[in-house]
Amino acid sequence: MLKQFVFVISFVFCLSAVSLAQDKKEGLKDPHQKSDTVKIQKVDENKGTASKEPWNKVCPVKGNPIEADSPTVEYNGKVYAFCCPGCDTKFEKNPEKYSKNLSEDGKKFVGRK
C-alpha cells in the first residue's frame, strides 16, 4: 500500500513538473528587452543583402579583428561583423550592450573583455 502511494505521488509530481516547464518555456520573455526594439537581421550572402560592407573593424563582443568571411548582423541600419561564429548570437541577444563596445568609427574596442 505504501509503495502504491509513493508511486502515485511521484507520478503526479513528475506530471506537474513537466506541465510547469512547458508553460514557463512558452511565456519566457527577456526582462531587459524593450517592446519597441529595433529589428535585427542576419545578413545572408546568398540573398543579396550582404552588399553592405560591415562598418566595424573589430568584433563588438570580444574585440578581436574581423575576418573577410565573418558572420554579420544588421542592427540600427549598420552591418556588424564578428570575429567568429557565436559572437553574432551573443550580439543578437543584447545588441544595445555590445554595440556600445565599439568606438564611433568601429575601429577600436572600447568595452570590457
Order of alpha helices (4+ residues) and beta strands (2+ residues): alpha-beta-beta-beta-alpha-alpha
